[in-house]
Amino acid sequence: MAASTFKWLLVPLAAAALTATAATQDAPKAKKLYCWNDPKSGRTCSDALPPEQVNNARDEFSVNSGARVGAVNAAMTAEERADAAAAQAQARADQAAIETRKRTEQAMLLSYASEGDLKRVFTERTTLVDNSVDTARYNVTSMRDALVTKLQMAGDAELAGRPVAAKLADEIRQRHSELVRQQSLLLSFQQQRTQLDGEVEDTLQRYRAMKTAAQPGG
């Protein structure tokens, strides 16, 4: 095929591609129907999402087909983010524990010339658990202070002869619940730290026994 003929064929193909692209860009965006659970009115749906519902959980449906096209989870609170961070720290500590046990059991004598070298294997795990303890302790202190502040506000209202607002009472319940949860996490991390100390000591005892057995006449 001659070069000139090939060029003339490219012209209508390019024009068709540009037309298709423009049609796609100009096509109206599919409308959605938003549905959420309202504490007062129950299940509510609308084709316009109210600003106060932007951070709340909702389902999204196609206006044309009625099919469910997506869902949005509620934005996490500060307490939920703290719990998520604690869970991630726990997962990292668990993984570090697995890796440490593998290293110490498979090549204890070949890899570590002294007890000091063996102890350093546990440094990463110890640091992770210590950080988790410190974080949980900080969260407990912070949430306790916040709860005390809310309780003082309620006490001041009662001393002034005013009823405690429903919103304040609900905040007190929520903060107390989160405080109890963080206290439980702190206790769990502290127990892990104690168990880790015991594991280190057990490993050292096995190492000493293996060293003794490996010596001539052992």
Residue pairs with C-beta under 8 A, 6 or more apart in sequence:
30 62
30 63
30 64
30 69
31 47
31 62
31 63
31 64
32 47
32 60
32 61
32 62
32 63
32 69
33 45
33 46
33 47
33 60
33 61
33 62
33 63
34 45
34 46
34 47
34 48
34 49
34 53
34 58
34 59
34 60
34 61
35 43
35 44
35 45
35 58
35 59
35 60
35 61
36 43
36 44
36 45
36 53
36 56
36 57
36 58
36 59
37 43
37 44
37 57
38 44
45 61
47 63
49 58
55 74
55 75
56 74
56 75
57 71
57 72
57 73
57 74
58 71
58 72
59 68
59 70
59 71
60 68
60 69
60 70
60 71
60 72
61 67
61 68
61 69
62 69
76 84
79 143
79 174
79 178
79 181
82 139
82 182
83 181
83 185
85 135
86 132
86 135
86 136
86 139
86 185
89 128
89 131
89 132
89 135
90 132
92 128
93 125
93 128
93 129
93 132
93 192
96 124
96 125
96 128
97 125
100 121
100 122
100 124
100 125
103 111
103 121
104 118
104 121
104 203
108 118
108 203
108 206
108 207
108 210
109 207
109 210
109 211
109 214
111 117
112 118
112 121
112 207
115 204
115 207
115 208
118 203
118 204
118 207
119 200
119 204
122 196
122 199
122 200
122 203
125 196
126 196
129 189
129 192
129 193
129 196
130 193
132 189
132 192
133 186
133 189
133 190
133 193
136 182
136 185
136 186
136 189
137 186
139 182
139 185
139 186
140 179
140 182
140 183
140 186
143 175
143 178
143 179
143 182
144 179
146 175
147 172
147 175
147 176
147 179
150 168
150 171
150 172
150 175
151 172
153 168
154 164
154 168
154 169
154 172
157 163
157 164
157 165
157 168
158 164
212 218
